[in-house]
Amino acid sequence: MNPVNLKQLAQELNLSVSTVSRALSDSYEISATTKAKVQQLARQLGYEPNPYASSLRRQKSKTIGVVIPEVANNFFSLAINGIEEVARENNYHVLIYLTHDDAQQEATIVQHFASGRVDGILASLAGETQDFSHFSKLQERHIPMVFFDRVCEEFATAKITTDDYRSGYQATQHLLDTGCRHIAHLLISDHLSIGQKRLQGYLDALQAHGLTPDPALLLRGTSNKDRNQTLIQELLQQNSAIDGIFASVETLAMSSYLACRHLGRRIPEDVKIISFSNLEIADLLDPPLTTIAQPAYEMGREAARILFKSILKNRPILPTQSQELKSTLIQRKSTATT
């Protein structure tokens, strides 16, 4: 007996071939009643999909793209582990592209993906990105995308983030509780929402304690570690009263350690330091670094889960699928009281 094909199923049900195909792939565009009829007849007639033909019809690459600013940051290494776990479960490959926090590089990568080389994209924005128009090409070409960590608030898709405002407030509160009154805030970007929320948490915590935020204590870092160390050294020299540093990313915390060492500023006796970081060796630093640890692995896994639900079920990704996960403050000796 010859195998039943899509055309024969469509003729039996008086439906179009495209409708039958979408019903078998559980597309959101097809009603539950029609899906049930198609799937029941397919079982009765012993229909088996042709994987090769199916792949050609859908032009599936069985690959997703991941766009991140760097891999030296342990957060992204953990997030990639979560992404790859979900990809393997769905027999997909992962292409990882680095922007090195360069907006033009990010736009080039997105243009490359928009050509149809991947079935979906997970993205964490470059620190320099201010114009997000290049992502619109993905929507125009119906390529599903999920943002994670560094997100574009204006883009109508799901976003996986952490409680950046609360954590920024909590980090500043912790330094205040240890006696700090002149707290510098180091940020990598003041135009991405992640930087804005952490900054706002810092500002609100100061004001809640009757302290007026000092613009001179805000430092915007760069993607160059040596340059960051120089900038932090200059900040500490120009503002000798600084007794606390809140680094919004771990690379700025590392530069702060080096700057303090170079200037002979003791941690935590002279300057206490706290940072957003998933650094595995935080305990091994001298002194061990107090951190706000993000659920990086879970963020990557959830972002991938939402993306694959869209790819495999042929359903749109909605902003209502966004999630905000909680970070954890881990106190170590870099903020200890003396």
C-alpha positions, 0 to 999 in steps of 0.5 A: 500500500502506497503511503498517504501524502498531504494532497490525498489527506486534503482531498479526503477532507475537502481542505487545502494542502496548506491548511492540512499541513498547518493543522499537522504542525499544530499551527495557531492559525488553524482551529482546534476542530479542524486540527482534530479532524486532520490529525484523526484522519492522518492516524486512520490512513497511516500518514507519515510525514516526509522529513526531507520534504517537510524541511524543504517546504518550511525552509527550516535550517534547524539552527537558531542564532544567539547574539551576545555582547561578550563571553568573558562575562560568566553570565553569558556563559551560563545563559548559553548553557541554558540555551543549548540544553533546550536546543539539544532537546529539540535537535537544533544547532546554536550559532553564537555571534559576539557584538563586542558591545559594538552597535554596528557589528550588532546590526551586521549580524542581525542583517545576516540572520534576516537573510533566513539563515536561522529559524529564530534568534535570541539576543542581548543588546550591545552596550552601544546600541541606541538605534534598534531599527535593524531588529525590525527586519526580523519582524518583517520577515517573520523570524521569531526573536526573544530578548534576554538580559539587555532588552529593547523595551520598544520591540513587541516580543518576549523579554527575559530579564531580572529584577534590575531595579530592585537589585540596584536598590538592594545593592545600594541599600547594602552599601549604605547599611555597611556605613558607606555615604559616598557611593560611586555607580559604574555603568556600562550603558545609560541608554539600555533599559538594564542600565537605566533600571539599575541606575534608578534603583541606586538613585532611589536608595540614596534619596530614601536615606536622605542623600542627594545623588552626586552626578560626579559619582556616576561613571560610564565604562567602556568595552576596554578594560584598561581604559576602565581601570584608568577611568576608575582611578581618576574617579577615585583620585578626584573624589577621595571621599568615595567609600563605596562602589556599585558596579553594574557589570562584573568587568567594572568590578574587576577594574575597580579592584585593580584601580584600588590596588594601584592607588593603595585603597584597601578593600573593604577598609577604604572602599567597599565594592558590590557588583552584578556578577555570576563570577565563579571565582568571586569567592577566590578574589582578595577579598571575596566579592559581594555580588548580585547573582542573576539566574543566568542559566534559567534566563537562557533556558526560558528564553530558548523555551519561548523561542522554540514554542514559536518555531515548532508550533508556528505561533507568534511570540507575544510581549505577554510571555515576558518573564522577570526572574529574581536575582540574589545578593551574596554577601562576601568580604568586599563589603564587610564592616571593619 
